[in-house]
Amino acid sequence: MDDHILRNGQETLTESSRMKCVVGQYLGGGGQGEVYSAKLGDKWLALKWYFPDSATTEQRAALETLVEVKPPNEKFLWPIELVDVKDQTVPGFGYLMNLREDRYKGIVDLMRRRIDPKLRTLVTACLYLAHSYSLLHGKGLCYRDISFGNVFFDPRNGDVLICDNDNVTVDKSSISGVLGTPRFMAPEVVCGKALPSTQTDLFSLAVLLFYMLMIHHPLEGKRELAIHSFDLPAMMKLYGEDPLFIFDPTNDSNAPVAGIHDNALLLWPIYPESIRKLFSRAFTDGLKDPTHGRVREGEWRSAFADLRDWIFYCGQCAAENFYDAEVARAIDGKRSVCWHCKKDLSLPYRIRLGNKVVMLNRDTELFPHHLDGQKGYDFSRALASVTPHPNDPTVWGLKNLADQKWVTTNRAGIINEVEPGRSVRLDVGVKIQFGTTGGEINL
């Protein structure tokens, strides 16, 4: 029996232009309404239709605002147009948005190991999320409900989609609405001391990023195991009144337990000290001082851009490892081991670009933010790539994929020009002027 709100083939009309939009198949439902495919002209879109108790005048006004301000970037499945039923036989309203492509998978798929993306993919997704929420907050908007239920990513390249944007409101708005998802809400929201805002979004974002990299919640350690009845008072204490980071550097009373929290114990040491410091700050200072202690989106974005650049591969098992500049300076030449196979690691060539270090693996590419100093992170066009010599596969070089020539200087002081399409051999001490940016290759 079909008990959905709308039926296949039913006609709806867009609010502004009164264009006909035909309802397609039912795609799914949630607490606020149901989602269908819908055809507007010759394009298929998604249509969310609200249940009567969610189809409020406040919700309609919020949607009208969102349609007017436009999405922060292409990563948001943003409301495009409001719709209602042509013959008025179904009360209420809905809105149109783009369909989510099948290539995008949920974070829940990651948690349950239904997908196994590379570390580079996860780091890239984290970078895109931090950047996208930064743009949202820059518009004076608050997402309110950042959680892994609202985020999807492509397991091949880390591209992301942020869904359920109808809950987005103007920052610090007193309009009633979604407070967030349990386990992602900031402690002050859990305790009823604050409404969702960009500051509480920052806490939820940190939880989401921790989940993606550690496959675990940052506040669930020993204390969780001591809870016999996971009821509302228990959740209030764990996530609101007395939260404690599982890797708190001064208090191990909520540390992860071997055999129970193995994901966190395995994955935490994999990441460089700089990343661990950011998470520690997010869940120590960020718990005590919501106004000043939380990690900003730009800090996450810069950290994940560096983390992408620090990936290199184990020569024995090919597992992804991270170069840790802080540790490398501290150990001064001592060898580190692969987290996966425990064999000694050998570092590849790396290039220093200002204060940035990029590991030159066999698949490394350099992008505009590396060579042109662009603030955004566009991975659609590489400006350089590591490639083998066409006649000797044991010799590797950096190929110029840009539109301008480079100027190189080797250790002997010999200067050469590298035209677009040509390569410079990877060798210690080679300096490359890419234009406004210069770099030096080292081991």
URPEWO-V716827 format. One record per helix or strand of 3 or more residues. SS is the DSSP state (H for helix, E for strand). FROM is the first residue (numbers start at 1). LEN is the number of residues. If there is no record, write none. Layout:
# URPEWO-V716827
[[SS	FROM	LEN] [SS	FROM	LEN]]
This chain:
# URPEWO-V716827
[[E	11	4] [E	20	10] [E	33	8] [E	43	8] [H	57	13] [E	81	5] [E	94	4] [E	104	3] [H	107	5] [H	119	20] [E	151	4] [E	160	3] [H	165	3] [H	187	4] [H	198	17] [H	222	4] [H	232	10] [H	262	7] [H	273	10] [H	285	4] [H	297	13] [E	311	3] [E	320	3] [H	325	7] [E	350	4] [E	356	4] [H	368	4] [E	384	5] [E	396	5] [E	406	4] [E	415	4] [E	423	3] [E	431	3] [E	438	5]]
